[in-house]
Amino acid sequence: MPTRKSAHPNPIFNVPFFWPVLMAARMAEEGLELAVHNVKFLDEELRLHGGLKPRLATAHRVRLKLRTLDLCDYSAPHDRAVPTLVDAPYAGHTSMIADYHEGQSLMQTLGRHHAGPLFLTDWHSATLDMKDLEVDQYLAELLACIDDLGGRVNLVGLCQGGWMTAMLAARYPDKVASLVLAGAPIDTHAGSGPLVRMVKRSPLGFYQELVASGGGLLPGRYMLAGWKNMHPEQHYVEEHIDLYEHVDDPVWLAKAEAFERWYENPLDLPGRWYLQVIDQLFKRNLLAKGEYVALGRRLDLKAITCPLFLLAGENDDITPHQQVFAAARLMGTPRNRIVKRLVPGGHVGLFMGARNLKEVWPQVAEWMAAQAGARHK
C-alpha cells in the first residue's frame, strides 16, 4: 500500500495568506493551551495587517485644512521664534513617521529642544477626484502653509519631503531660514541601491500601467507590496515567526502594533503626480540637473544659500547617502554653513530610530536655533 501522506504539510512560507488555514487545521490536535495561543496569534495577525489605523502620537491642533494636507500645530504657547515646518514624506505612508509613538517621536524631540513654533504636514491619501493633481499643486499648498506661518520658516524635509522642500527653497529662497534634509533624494542618480536600480531599469510604461490599473491613482497597496518585496524574507517569513513567538509579550506587541499601525496603512497617490515624479525626478533627474520647472520657473538649486543640514543613514537602501550629500555641491550654501552627518542604520531609523532621536535630532534642533541667533547678531 502507498504510504499515507501527512495531513499537515510544511507551512507555505512564501504565501502567508494561507497560514491561518494551516493553523486552524492543527488546533484540534494540539491541545487547548496551544489552541488558545494560536487563536491569539491569528487575532493579532489580523490586527497588525490592516486592523490598526494610523494616528499621530502627540496632542496637536489643525491650523489649516487644505485639499492635500492638514497643517498640524505642535507649538508651545507664546513661542515667537522662527517657526519650524517638518515636511513629512509623501511617498505612500502617513505622516505618523514623524510623530510615531509616545516617547519615540521626532516632533516630541524637536519640541523638547526648542525648535521654535512647530508644525507638521499631514498629507492626505488621494481620492479619485485628486488623480490629476501635479507636483505644482502640492508645492502651492506647502507655500500656503509657509505664508500662513509668517512667510519665513526653518524647513525640515524627510525623505520625499526633502525634494519638495528643496524645490520650494529654490523657488522662494527668502522664505527659508534654514533647510534640513534627512534621507532626501536630491541627486536621484547618485549612489546605488535596489530602488535606484529598479527605477532605471523599469520602463515608464510599467508605472503608467500601475496607475491605469488604479483608475488614475497609484494605490498604496501596490507600493506596500513593492517595499515588502525588497526584503521578502523579513516580511513574508520572519515577522510572522516573531509574532508567533512573542504573542504573549505585551511590551513586544505594543512596539509591533505601533510600527504596523504606520507601515500597513499606505496612502494612495495621484497618478499624474506619481508619473511626474518617476519620470522627471527619478528617471531624468531634472532637479539635480537644474532643468526642473515648478510654479512657472526653472529651479536652480544654487539659489539656495541658507544654512544647510544634511542627514543620511549608512545602510539606507531607499535613499543612499550620496543622493542626500549631493545637495552640498548642487546648492549655493557656502561650505562653512553646511553640516553633513552620516549615522548608523537605515532609512526609517533616520526619523524614528530611538538612538537618532536621542543623539542626533537634538543637535539638529540646537543647530536651527543657532542659525536664528546668528542672523540676529
SERO-4910 file (N, C-alpha, C, O; in steps of 0.05 Angstrom, whole numbers):
BEGIN
 pado doro    nc1    nc2    nc3   cac1   cac2   cac3    cc1    cc2    cc3    oc1    oc2    oc3
  Met    A     17    -24      0      0      0      0     17     25      0     39     25     12
  Pro    A      8     46    -13     24     70    -13     24     83     15      5     80     30
  Thr    A     46     95     21     48    108     47     29    131     49     27    147     31
  Arg    A     14    133     72     -5    155     75     10    181     80     27    183     97
  Lys    A      3    201     64     17    227     66      7    241     92    -15    238    101
  Ser    A     25    257    102     18    273    126     -4    292    119     -5    304     98
  Ala    A    -23    294    138    -45    313    134    -36    342    139    -52    361    135
  His    A    -12    345    149     -3    372    156     24    378    142     45    375    154
  Pro    A     23    386    117     48    393    103     61    417    116     49    431    132
  Asn    A     87    421    109    101    444    120     87    470    111     76    471     89
  Pro    A     88    491    128     76    516    120     87    527     94    110    524     87
  Ile    A     69    540     78     78    552     53     89    580     61     74    600     61
  Phe    A    115    581     67    126    605     79    123    630     61    121    652     71
  Asn    A    124    626     35    123    649     18     94    658     11     90    676     -5
  Val    A     74    644     23     46    652     19     33    654     47     17    637     54
  Pro    A     39    675     62     30    677     90     -1    679     92    -12    674    113
  Phe    A    -14    685     69    -43    686     70    -55    660     79    -76    659     91
  Phe    A    -41    637     73    -52    611     79    -45    602    108    -54    580    116
  Trp    A    -28    617    122    -20    608    149    -44    603    167    -45    583    181
  Pro    A    -64    622    168    -87    617    186   -101    591    180   -110    577    198
  Val    A   -103    583    154   -115    558    147   -100    534    158   -111    516    170
  Leu    A    -73    535    155    -57    514    166    -58    512    196    -59    490    208
  Met    A    -59    536    209    -61    536    238    -87    524    247    -87    508    266
  Ala    A   -109    531    234   -135    521    243   -137    491    240   -149    478    257
  Ala    A   -124    480    220   -124    451    215   -111    436    238   -117    413    242
  Arg    A    -93    449    252    -77    435    273    -89    439    301    -82    424    319
  Met    A   -106    459    304   -115    466    331   -128    442    346   -123    438    369
  Ala    A   -144    427    331   -159    406    345   -141    385    357   -149    371    375
  Glu    A   -117    381    346    -99    360    355    -78    369    376    -65    353    388
  Glu    A    -75    395    379    -52    405    394    -59    415    422    -42    427    435
  Gly    A    -83    410    431    -89    416    459    -99    444    463    -94    462    447
  Leu    A   -114    448    485   -127    474    490   -107    496    493   -111    518    482
  Glu    A    -85    492    508    -66    513    513    -54    524    487    -52    548    483
  Leu    A    -45    506    470    -33    514    445    -55    527    427    -49    545    412
  Ala    A    -79    516    428   -100    527    412   -106    556    420   -110    573    402
  Val    A   -106    562    446   -110    589    455    -88    607    445    -93    630    436
  His    A    -63    597    446    -40    612    436    -44    618    406    -39    641    396
  Asn    A    -53    598    391    -57    601    362    -79    621    356    -77    637    337
  Val    A   -101    621    372   -122    640    367   -112    668    372   -118    686    356
  Lys    A    -96    672    393    -85    699    398    -67    707    375    -67    731    367
  Phe    A    -52    688    364    -35    694    341    -51    703    317    -45    723    304
  Leu    A    -72    688    311    -89    694    288   -103    722    291   -104    737    272
  Asp    A   -112    727    316   -125    753    321   -105    776    318   -112    797    306
  Glu    A    -81    772    328    -61    793    326    -52    796    297    -46    819    289
  Glu    A    -50    775    281    -44    777    253    -63    796    239    -55    813    223
  Leu    A    -89    792    244   -109    809    232   -106    838    240   -109    857    224
  Arg    A   -100    842    266    -97    870    276    -73    883    263    -74    906    255
  Leu    A    -51    869    262    -26    880    252    -26    886    222    -13    905    213
  His    A    -42    871    207    -42    874    178    -68    887    168    -84    874    154
  Gly    A    -71    912    176    -94    927    166   -115    933    187   -133    948    182
  Gly    A   -114    920    210   -135    924    230   -130    948    248   -148    957    262
  Leu    A   -106    959    248    -99    983    264    -98   1007    245    -87   1005    223
  Lys    A   -108   1030    254   -108   1053    238    -86   1073    247    -82   1075    272
  Pro    A    -73   1087    229    -51   1105    237    -62   1129    253    -85   1138    249
  Arg    A    -45   1139    270    -53   1163    285    -27   1177    295     -7   1163    301
  Leu    A    -28   1203    296     -5   1218    306     -5   1215    337    -26   1215    350
  Ala    A     20   1213    348     22   1205    376     18   1229    395     11   1224    418
  Thr    A     22   1253    386     24   1276    404      0   1295    401     -9   1299    378
  Ala    A     -9   1306    422    -31   1325    421    -24   1349    404     -1   1359    406
  His    A    -42   1357    387    -37   1380    369    -64   1391    360    -85   1379    366
  Arg    A    -63   1413    346    -88   1423    333    -83   1427    304    -60   1430    295
  Val    A   -104   1426    288   -101   1430    259   -104   1460    254   -126   1472    258
  Arg    A    -83   1472    244    -83   1501    239    -96   1507    211   -111   1526    209
  Leu    A    -89   1491    192   -101   1493    165   -110   1466    155    -96   1446    160
  Lys    A   -133   1465    142   -142   1440    129   -144   1446     99   -163   1459     91
  Leu    A   -125   1436     84   -124   1440     55   -132   1415     40   -136   1394     52
  Arg    A   -133   1417     14   -142   1394     -2   -122   1371      1   -130   1347      2
  Thr    A    -96   1377      1    -76   1355      1    -65   1349     29    -52   1328     32
  Leu    A    -69   1366     48    -56   1362     74    -71   1377     96    -86   1396     91
  Asp    A    -66   1368    121    -72   1384    145    -46   1395    155    -26   1381    157
  Leu    A    -46   1421    163    -23   1433    176    -27   1430    206    -44   1443    217
  Cys    A    -11   1413    218    -14   1406    247      4   1424    263     28   1427    258
  Asp    A     -7   1436    284      7   1455    301     14   1442    328     -4   1435    343
  Tyr    A     40   1440    333     50   1428    358     63   1450    376     77   1443    395
  Ser    A     57   1475    370     72   1496    383     65   1500    413     43   1494    422
  Ala    A     85   1509    428     81   1517    455     69   1545    455     75   1560    437
  Pro    A     53   1552    475     41   1578    476     62   1600    477     82   1598    490
  His    A     57   1621    461     73   1646    462    101   1642    452    118   1659    458
  Asp    A    107   1621    437    134   1618    426    135   1635    401    120   1630    382
  Arg    A    154   1654    400    155   1673    379    180   1671    362    187   1689    347
  Ala    A    194   1648    364    218   1644    347    209   1638    318    185   1636    312
  Val    A    229   1635    301    223   1628    273    209   1600    273    220   1581    285
  Pro    A    186   1597    260    173   1571    260    189   1550    246    205   1555    228
  Thr    A    186   1525    255    198   1502    242    175   1485    230    157   1477    244
  Leu    A    177   1481    204    157   1465    190    170   1439    181    189   1439    164
  Val    A    160   1416    191    170   1390    184    153   1379    161    128   1376    164
  Asp    A    165   1375    138    151   1364    115    155   1334    114    176   1324    106
  Ala    A    134   1319    123    136   1290    124    136   1279     95    127   1292     77
  Pro    A    146   1255     92    146   1243     65    118   1239     54    100   1231     68
  Tyr    A    115   1245     29     90   1238     15     98   1217     -6    102   1222    -29
  Ala    A    100   1193      4    111   1171    -12     97   1145     -8    107   1123    -13
  Gly    A     72   1147      2     57   1122      6     50   1115     34     34   1098     39
  His    A     63   1128     54     57   1124     82     49   1150     95     55   1172     85
  Thr    A     35   1148    117     25   1172    131     47   1187    145     69   1177    148
  Ser    A     40   1211    154     59   1228    168     65   1219    196     80   1232    210
  Met    A     53   1197    204     58   1185    230     88   1179    234     97   1177    257
  Ile    A    103   1176    212    131   1170    215    146   1193    230    166   1188    243
  Ala    A    135   1217    229    147   1240    244    136   1243    272    148   1258    288
  Asp    A    115   1230    278    103   1231    305     93   1203    312     69   1198    313
  Tyr    A    112   1185    315    107   1157    314     94   1145    339     74   1130    337
  His    A    105   1151    362     97   1137    386    105   1154    410    125   1168    409
  Glu    A     90   1153    431     97   1168    455    125   1160    464    130   1136    469
  Gly    A    142   1180    467    170   1175    475    188   1167    452    212   1164    455
  Gln    A    177   1164    428    193   1158    404    181   1173    381    169   1162    362
  Ser    A    185   1200    382    172   1218    363    191   1240    356    202   1254    374
  Leu    A    195   1245    330    212   1267    321    199   1294    330    214   1312    338
  Met    A    173   1296    328    160   1321    336    164   1326    365    168   1349    373
  Gln    A    162   1306    382    167   1310    411    196   1317    416    201   1335    433
  Thr    A    214   1305    401    243   1312    405    248   1341    398    261   1355    413
  Leu    A    239   1349    375    243   1377    367    230   1396    386    241   1418    392
  Gly    A    206   1389    396    192   1407    415    207   1409    441    209   1431    452
  Arg    A    219   1388    451    234   1389    476    259   1405    473    269   1415    493
  His    A    270   1407    449    296   1420    446    292   1447    431    310   1456    417
  His    A    269   1459    435    265   1487    429    270   1493    399    285   1511    392
  Ala    A    256   1478    382    259   1483    353    240   1505    344    236   1509    320
  Gly    A    229   1521    363    211   1543    356    183   1533    353    177   1509    357
  Pro    A    164   1550    345    137   1541    339    139   1518    318    153   1521    298
  Leu    A    125   1497    324    130   1472    310    105   1462    295     83   1461    306
  Phe    A    109   1455    270     87   1447    253     94   1423    235    118   1418    230
  Leu    A     74   1408    227     78   1383    212     58   1382    189     34   1388    193
  Thr    A     67   1374    165     48   1369    143     38   1340    146     53   1321    147
  Asp    A     11   1338    148     -2   1312    150    -16   1307    123    -38   1316    119
  Trp    A     -3   1293    105    -12   1290     78    -36   1272     76    -38   1252     91
  His    A    -55   1278     59    -79   1262     55    -75   1240     34    -59   1244     15
  Ser    A    -88   1218     38    -90   1198     17   -106   1209     -6   -127   1222     -2
  Ala    A    -97   1205    -31   -111   1216    -54   -137   1201    -59   -138   1177    -57
  Thr    A   -157   1216    -67   -182   1205    -76   -184   1209   -106   -168   1223   -118
  Leu    A   -204   1196   -118   -206   1196   -147   -208   1224   -159   -197   1228   -181
  Asp    A   -220   1243   -144   -222   1270   -155   -195   1284   -154   -192   1307   -164
  Met    A   -174   1271   -141   -148   1283   -140   -128   1270   -159   -104   1276   -159
  Lys    A   -138   1252   -176   -119   1236   -192   -102   1252   -211    -81   1243   -219
  Asp    A   -112   1276   -220    -97   1292   -239    -82   1315   -226    -71   1332   -240
  Leu    A    -80   1315   -200    -63   1335   -187    -33   1331   -194    -25   1308   -198
  Glu    A    -18   1353   -196     10   1351   -203     27   1361   -179     16   1370   -159
  Val    A     53   1359   -182     71   1369   -162     66   1398   -155     68   1406   -132
  Asp    A     60   1414   -175     55   1443   -170     33   1447   -150     35   1466   -133
  Gln    A     12   1431   -150    -10   1435   -131      0   1430   -102     -8   1444    -84
  Tyr    A     17   1410    -99     28   1404    -73     47   1426    -63     47   1433    -40
  Leu    A     63   1436    -82     81   1458    -75     65   1483    -67     73   1497    -48
  Ala    A     44   1488    -82     28   1512    -76     15   1511    -48     13   1531    -35
  Glu    A      6   1487    -40     -6   1485    -14     15   1485      8     10   1495     30
  Leu    A     39   1475      3     61   1478     22     69   1508     25     74   1517     47
  Leu    A     69   1522      3     74   1550      3     53   1565     19     59   1584     34
  Ala    A     28   1557     16      6   1570     32     11   1566     62      5   1584     78
  Cys    A     21   1543     69     27   1538     98     49   1557    107     47   1568    129
  Ile    A     70   1560     92     92   1578     99     82   1606    102     89   1620    122
  Asp    A     67   1615     83     57   1643     85     38   1646    109     38   1667    121
  Asp    A     23   1626    115      5   1628    139     21   1629    165     12   1639    185
  Leu    A     46   1618    164     63   1619    188     81   1644    189     98   1646    206
  Gly    A     76   1663    171     91   1688    172    109   1692    148    120   1714    146
  Gly    A    112   1672    131    127   1676    107    156   1668    108    170   1671     88
  Arg    A    166   1659    131    194   1651    133    196   1629    155    188   1633    177
  Val    A    208   1606    148    208   1583    166    235   1568    164    250   1571    144
  Asn    A    240   1553    185    260   1531    182    246   1507    170    225   1499    180
  Leu    A    257   1496    148    244   1474    134    259   1448    140    284   1447    138
  Val    A    245   1428    148    256   1401    153    243   1382    134    219   1376    136
  Gly    A    258   1372    114    247   1354     94    256   1325     99    279   1319     99
  Leu    A    236   1308    104    242   1280    109    237   1263     84    215   1264     73
  Cys    A    257   1249     74    254   1231     52    243   1246     28    255   1266     19
  Gln    A    220   1237     17    208   1251     -7    200   1280      0    198   1296    -18
  Gly    A    195   1285     25    190   1313     33    215   1330     29    212   1355     29
  Gly    A    238   1318     27    263   1333     23    265   1346     -4    272   1369     -7
  Trp    A    258   1330    -26    260   1343    -52    238   1365    -55    242   1384    -69
  Met    A    216   1361    -41    195   1381    -42    204   1407    -29    199   1429    -39
  Thr    A    216   1405     -5    226   1429      9    249   1441     -7    251   1466     -7
  Ala    A    266   1425    -20    287   1436    -36    276   1452    -60    286   1473    -67
  Met    A    255   1441    -72    242   1456    -94    232   1483    -84    236   1503    -97
  Leu    A    218   1483    -61    207   1508    -51    229   1527    -43    226   1552    -48
  Ala    A    250   1517    -32    273   1535    -24    286   1547    -49    295   1570    -48
  Ala    A    288   1532    -71    299   1542    -95    281   1562   -108    290   1582   -120
  Arg    A    255   1557   -107    235   1575   -119    232   1601   -103    228   1622   -115
  Tyr    A    232   1599    -76    228   1622    -59    249   1622    -37    243   1617    -14
  Pro    A    275   1627    -44    296   1625    -24    293   1643      1    302   1636     22
  Asp    A    280   1666     -2    277   1684     20    257   1674     41    256   1685     63
  Lys    A    242   1654     35    223   1643     53    234   1621     72    220   1611     90
  Val    A    259   1613     67    271   1591     81    295   1601     98    315   1609     87
  Ala    A    292   1600    124    313   1610    142    336   1589    144    359   1597    145
  Ser    A    329   1563    145    348   1542    145    335   1517    134    310   1515    135
  Leu    A    351   1499    123    340   1475    110    354   1450    121    378   1448    120
  Val    A    337   1432    130    347   1406    139    336   1384    120    312   1383    116
  Leu    A    354   1368    109    346   1347     91    355   1321    103    379   1316    107
  Ala    A    336   1303    109    342   1277    122    333   1255    104    309   1252     98
  Gly    A    351   1239     94    344   1217     76    330   1226     51    313   1213     41
  Ala    A    338   1250     41    323   1263     19    338   1258     -7    362   1264     -9
  Pro    A    324   1248    -28    337   1244    -54    338   1269    -70    319   1278    -82
  Ile    A    362   1282    -70    366   1307    -85    378   1300   -113    368   1310   -133
  Asp    A    399   1285   -113    410   1274   -138    402   1245   -140    415   1228   -128
  Thr    A    381   1239   -154    369   1212   -153    385   1192   -169    379   1168   -168
  His    A    406   1200   -184    423   1182   -198    449   1176   -184    465   1160   -193
  Ala    A    453   1188   -160    477   1183   -145    475   1157   -129    453   1149   -121
  Gly    A    498   1144   -124    498   1120   -107    485   1097   -122    480   1097   -146
  Ser    A    479   1077   -106    466   1053   -117    448   1041    -95    449   1050    -72
  Gly    A    431   1023   -103    412   1011    -84    389    999   -101    386   1005   -124
  Pro    A    372    983    -88    351    969   -102    331    988   -115    322    983   -137
  Leu    A    325   1010   -102    306   1029   -113    317   1043   -137    304   1047   -157
  Val    A    343   1052   -135    356   1065   -158    356   1046   -182    350   1055   -204
  Arg    A    364   1021   -178    366   1002   -200    338    997   -212    335    995   -236
  Met    A    318    994   -195    291    988   -205    281   1010   -222    270   1005   -244
  Val    A    284   1035   -213    273   1058   -229    287   1060   -256    275   1066   -276
  Lys    A    313   1056   -256    329   1059   -280    321   1037   -300    320   1042   -324
  Arg    A    316   1013   -291    311    990   -309    282    988   -318    277    978   -340
  Ser    A    264    997   -302    236    994   -308    227   1015   -328    231   1039   -323
  Pro    A    214   1008   -350    204   1028   -369    182   1044   -357    167   1035   -340
  Leu    A    179   1069   -367    158   1086   -356    130   1073   -360    112   1078   -344
  Gly    A    128   1057   -382    102   1044   -387     93   1026   -364     69   1022   -359
  Phe    A    112   1015   -349    106    998   -326     91   1014   -305     71   1005   -294
  Tyr    A    101   1038   -300     88   1055   -279     61   1066   -290     42   1069   -274
  Gln    A     60   1071   -315     35   1080   -327     13   1059   -325    -10   1065   -320
  Glu    A     21   1034   -328      2   1012   -325     -7   1009   -296    -31   1003   -291
  Leu    A     11   1014   -277      2   1013   -249    -19   1034   -243    -39   1028   -230
  Val    A    -15   1058   -254    -34   1079   -250    -60   1073   -264    -82   1078   -252
  Ala    A    -59   1063   -288    -83   1056   -303    -99   1035   -288   -124   1036   -287
  Ser    A    -86   1015   -276   -100    994   -261   -112   1005   -236   -131    993   -225
  Gly    A   -102   1028   -226   -114   1040   -202   -135   1061   -209   -143   1077   -191
  Gly    A   -143   1062   -234   -164   1082   -242   -154   1110   -241   -170   1129   -238
  Gly    A   -128   1114   -245   -117   1141   -245   -102   1148   -220    -89   1169   -218
  Leu    A   -102   1130   -200    -87   1133   -175    -65   1112   -175    -67   1092   -188
  Leu    A    -44   1117   -158    -25   1096   -152    -33   1085   -125    -28   1098   -104
  Pro    A    -46   1061   -124    -56   1051    -99    -33   1045    -79    -12   1035    -87
  Gly    A    -38   1052    -54    -18   1048    -34    -11   1019    -30     12   1012    -23
  Arg    A    -30   1001    -35    -24    972    -32     -3    962    -52     12    944    -46
  Tyr    A     -1    975    -75     20    968    -94     47    975    -83     66    959    -84
  Met    A     49    999    -71     75   1007    -60     83    990    -36    106    983    -33
  Leu    A     63    983    -20     69    966      4     80    940     -5     99    930      6
  Ala    A     68    928    -26     78    902    -36    107    906    -47    123    888    -43
  Gly    A    112    928    -60    139    933    -71    159    935    -49    181    924    -51
  Trp    A    152    950    -27    171    953     -5    177    926      8    200    919     14
  Lys    A    156    910     12    160    884     24    177    866      7    193    850     17
  Asn    A    174    868    -19    189    850    -37    218    858    -39    234    843    -50
  Met    A    226    882    -28    254    889    -26    268    871     -5    292    866     -7
  His    A    253    863     15    263    846     37    242    824     42    231    823     64
  Pro    A    238    806     23    216    787     26    218    768     49    198    762     62
  Glu    A    243    759     56    246    740     78    237    753    104    227    739    122
  Gln    A    242    779    107    234    793    132    204    794    134    193    789    155
  His    A    190    803    113    162    808    114    144    784    111    122    783    121
  Tyr    A    154    764     96    137    741     90    143    716    107    128    697    106
  Val    A    165    717    122    172    695    139    178    704    168    164    696    186
  Glu    A    198    720    170    209    726    197    189    740    215    187    734    239
  Glu    A    174    760    204    156    775    221    133    758    232    124    763    254
  His    A    125    738    216    103    720    226    114    701    247    100    695    267
  Ile    A    138    692    244    151    675    264    155    690    290    150    680    312
  Asp    A    165    715    287    169    732    311    143    737    326    142    735    350
  Leu    A    121    742    311     96    747    324     87    722    339     78    724    362
  Tyr    A     89    699    327     81    674    340     96    669    366     85    660    385
  Glu    A    122    676    365    139    672    389    134    692    411    139    687    434
  His    A    124    716    404    121    738    423     93    746    428     88    767    440
  Val    A     73    731    420     45    739    422     36    743    450     16    756    455
  Asp    A     50    730    470     43    734    498     60    755    512     58    758    536
  Asp    A     76    770    497     94    790    508     81    818    502     83    827    480
  Pro    A     69    831    522     55    856    517     74    879    508     65    896    492
  Val    A     98    879    518    117    900    510    124    897    481    124    917    466
  Trp    A    131    873    473    137    868    444    113    874    427    117    886    405
  Leu    A     89    866    435     65    871    419     60    901    416     52    910    394
  Ala    A     64    917    437     59    945    435     77    958    414     69    975    399
  Lys    A    103    950    414    121    961    394    113    952    366    114    967    347
  Ala    A    106    926    363     98    916    337     73    930    327     71    937    303
  Glu    A     54    935    345     29    947    336     34    976    328     22    986    309
  Ala    A     52    990    342     58   1018    334     70   1019    306     62   1036    290
  Phe    A     88   1000    301    101   1000    274     81    993    253     79   1007    232
  Glu    A     65    972    257     46    964    236     23    983    232     12    985    211
  Arg    A     17    998    253     -4   1019    251      5   1039    229    -12   1050    215
  Trp    A     31   1044    228     42   1062    207     46   1047    181     38   1056    160
  Tyr    A     60   1024    183     70   1011    158     48    998    142     49    999    117
  Glu    A     28    987    154      8    971    140    -16    988    130    -36    978    121
  Asn    A    -13   1015    131    -35   1033    123    -24   1053    103    -22   1076    109
  Pro    A    -18   1044     78     -7   1062     58    -27   1082     47    -52   1077     48
  Leu    A    -17   1104     37    -34   1124     24    -35   1119     -6    -15   1109    -18
  Asp    A    -57   1126    -19    -59   1127    -48    -48   1154    -58    -51   1174    -44
  Leu    A    -35   1154    -81    -23   1178    -92    -37   1185   -118    -46   1167   -133
  Pro    A    -38   1211   -125    -49   1218   -151    -32   1207   -174     -7   1209   -173
  Gly    A    -44   1195   -193    -29   1183   -215    -12   1202   -230     11   1196   -237
  Arg    A    -23   1225   -237     -8   1245   -252     17   1254   -236     39   1256   -247
  Trp    A     13   1260   -210     35   1268   -193     56   1246   -192     80   1252   -195
  Tyr    A     48   1222   -189     66   1199   -186     83   1196   -212    107   1192   -211
  Leu    A     70   1197   -235     84   1193   -260    103   1216   -265    125   1213   -276
  Gln    A     95   1240   -257    113   1264   -260    138   1260   -243    160   1266   -252
  Val    A    135   1250   -218    157   1246   -201    176   1224   -212    200   1228   -212
  Ile    A    164   1202   -220    180   1180   -231    196   1189   -255    220   1184   -257
  Asp    A    183   1202   -274    195   1210   -299    215   1232   -295    239   1230   -303
  Gln    A    206   1254   -283    223   1278   -283    244   1279   -261    266   1289   -265
  Leu    A    237   1267   -238    256   1267   -216    274   1242   -215    299   1245   -213
  Phe    A    262   1219   -218    278   1194   -214    290   1183   -240    312   1173   -239
  Lys    A    276   1186   -261    287   1176   -286    306   1196   -299    328   1190   -307
  Arg    A    296   1221   -302    311   1241   -316    328   1260   -298    345   1275   -307
  Asn    A    322   1258   -272    339   1272   -252    340   1302   -257    361   1315   -255
  Leu    A    317   1314   -265    317   1342   -274    323   1362   -252    334   1383   -258
  Leu    A    315   1356   -227    321   1375   -206    351   1379   -202    361   1401   -200
  Ala    A    366   1357   -201    395   1358   -197    408   1371   -221    429   1384   -219
  Lys    A    396   1368   -245    408   1379   -269    401   1409   -273    411   1422   -292
  Gly    A    384   1420   -256    376   1448   -259    355   1452   -281    353   1474   -292
  Glu    A    341   1431   -288    322   1433   -311    293   1429   -302    275   1430   -319
  Tyr    A    288   1426   -277    260   1422   -268    246   1449   -266    257   1468   -257
  Val    A    221   1449   -276    204   1473   -276    182   1469   -255    167   1450   -257
  Ala    A    180   1488   -236    160   1487   -215    147   1515   -212    162   1535   -211
  Leu    A    121   1515   -210    107   1540   -207    116   1562   -226    120   1585   -219
  Gly    A    120   1553   -251    126   1571   -273    155   1580   -277    161   1595   -295
  Arg    A    173   1569   -260    201   1577   -262    219   1552   -263    213   1532   -250
  Arg    A    241   1554   -278    261   1533   -277    276   1536   -250    283   1558   -242
  Leu    A    280   1514   -236    292   1514   -210    322   1511   -211    332   1493   -223
  Asp    A    336   1530   -199    365   1529   -196    372   1525   -167    368   1543   -150
  Leu    A    382   1501   -161    388   1495   -133    410   1514   -122    412   1517    -97
  Lys    A    425   1527   -139    445   1546   -129    432   1570   -116    446   1585   -102
  Ala    A    406   1575   -121    392   1597   -109    389   1593    -79    384   1612    -64
  Ile    A    393   1568    -70    391   1561    -41    417   1568    -28    437   1555    -33
  Thr    A    417   1588    -10    441   1597      3    438   1596     34    457   1605     48
  Cys    A    416   1587     44    411   1587     72    428   1565     85    438   1547     71
  Pro    A    432   1565    112    446   1544    126    433   1517    120    408   1515    117
  Leu    A    449   1496    117    440   1470    107    451   1448    125    475   1446    130
  Phe    A    433   1430    134    440   1407    150    431   1382    135    408   1379    128
  Leu    A    450   1365    128    445   1341    113    449   1316    130    471   1312    142
  Leu    A    429   1299    132    429   1276    149    423   1251    132    403   1250    118
  Ala    A    441   1231    134    437   1206    118    444   1182    135    459   1184    154
  Gly    A    433   1159    127    438   1134    140    459   1117    125    458   1115    101
  Glu    A    477   1104    140    498   1088    128    487   1065    112    498   1058     91
  Asn    A    465   1053    121    454   1029    108    427   1035     95    410   1017     93
  Asp    A    423   1060     87    397   1067     75    396   1056     47    411   1065     29
  Asp    A    378   1037     41    375   1026     15    352   1039     -1    346   1031    -23
  Ile    A    338   1058     12    318   1074     -2    330   1099    -14    327   1105    -38
  Thr    A    345   1114      2    359   1138     -7    388   1136      2    395   1143     24
  Pro    A    405   1126    -16    434   1124     -9    445   1152     -1    436   1172    -11
  His    A    464   1151     17    474   1177     27    485   1195      5    485   1220      9
  Gln    A    495   1184    -17    505   1201    -39    483   1219    -50    489   1241    -58
  Gln    A    458   1209    -50    436   1226    -60    431   1249    -42    423   1271    -52
  Val    A    434   1246    -16    430   1267      3    453   1287      3    448   1311      0
  Phe    A    477   1277      5    500   1294      7    507   1309    -19    522   1328    -19
  Ala    A    494   1301    -41    498   1315    -66    488   1344    -64    497   1362    -79
  Ala    A    470   1349    -45    460   1376    -41    482   1396    -34    480   1419    -41
  Ala    A    503   1386    -22    526   1404    -14    539   1416    -38    548   1439    -37
  Arg    A    541   1401    -60    553   1412    -85    533   1425   -104    541   1442   -120
  Leu    A    508   1417   -102    488   1427   -120    476   1453   -111    467   1469   -127
  Met    A    475   1458    -84    463   1482    -74    483   1504    -69    507   1498    -69
  Gly    A    474   1528    -66    492   1551    -65    501   1559    -37    515   1578    -34
  Thr    A    493   1543    -17    501   1549     11    532   1547     13    543   1527      5
  Pro    A    545   1567     26    574   1565     30    581   1541     47    566   1532     64
  Arg    A    604   1529     41    613   1505     54    613   1507     85    607   1488     99
  Asn    A    620   1531     95    622   1534    124    595   1536    137    593   1538    162
  Arg    A    574   1535    121    547   1536    133    532   1510    127    507   1508    129
  Ile    A    547   1489    120    535   1463    114    545   1443    135    569   1441    141
  Val    A    526   1428    146    533   1406    164    524   1380    151    502   1378    141
  Lys    A    542   1360    150    536   1334    139    540   1313    161    561   1312    174
  Arg    A    519   1296    165    521   1275    185    513   1248    173    491   1246    162
  Leu    A    530   1229    174    524   1202    166    522   1185    192    541   1183    207
  Val    A    499   1173    196    493   1159    221    488   1130    216    480   1123    194
  Pro    A    493   1113    236    487   1084    232    457   1079    227    440   1094    236
  Gly    A    452   1058    212    424   1050    208    414   1055    180    429   1064    163
  Gly    A    388   1049    177    375   1051    151    358   1075    148    361   1095    162
  His    A    338   1073    130    322   1096    123    302   1104    144    303   1127    153
  Val    A    285   1086    153    264   1093    172    276   1102    199    266   1119    213
  Gly    A    299   1089    206    312   1096    231    321   1125    233    325   1136    255
  Leu    A    325   1138    210    333   1166    210    312   1183    224    318   1203    237
  Phe    A    286   1176    221    265   1193    230    252   1184    256    242   1200    271
  Met    A    254   1157    262    242   1148    286    258   1127    302    248   1115    320
  Gly    A    283   1124    294    301   1107    310    307   1119    337    314   1143    338
  Ala    A    306   1103    358    310   1114    385    337   1128    388    339   1148    401
  Arg    A    358   1116    377    385   1127    380    387   1154    367    397   1173    378
  Asn    A    376   1157    342    378   1182    328    360   1203    341    368   1227    342
  Leu    A    337   1195    352    320   1215    366    334   1225    391    330   1247    399
  Lys    A    350   1208    403    363   1216    428    389   1232    423    395   1251    438
  Glu    A    404   1224    402    431   1235    399    433   1255    376    449   1274    378
  Val    A    418   1251    354    423   1268    330    403   1291    328    411   1313    324
  Trp    A    377   1285    331    357   1306    326    358   1328    347    352   1351    339
  Pro    A    366   1324    372    370   1347    390    392   1366    379    389   1390    382
  Gln    A    412   1354    366    433   1371    354    422   1387    331    429   1410    326
  Val    A    404   1374    315    392   1389    293    376   1412    303    377   1434    293
  Ala    A    360   1408    325    344   1429    336    361   1452    346    355   1475    342
  Glu    A    383   1445    360    401   1465    370    415   1480    348    420   1504    349
  Trp    A    421   1466    326    433   1479    302    414   1499    290    422   1521    283
  Met    A    388   1492    287    369   1511    276    367   1536    294    366   1558    284
  Ala    A    366   1532    320    365   1554    338    390   1572    336    388   1596    338
  Ala    A    413   1559    332    438   1574    330    438   1592    304    448   1614    304
  Gln    A    426   1581    283    425   1596    258    408   1621    262    414   1643    252
  Ala    A    386   1618    276    368   1640    282    383   1661    298    380   1685    293
  Gly    A    398   1652    318    413   1670    335    434   1685    319    439   1709    324
  Ala    A    448   1671    301    468   1684    284    457   1706    267    470   1726    261
  Arg    A    432   1702    257    420   1722    239    414   1747    254    413   1769    242
  His    A    409   1745    281    401   1769    296    424   1784    308    421   1805    321
  Lys    A    449   1774    303    472   1788    314    480   1812    297    499   1826    303
***
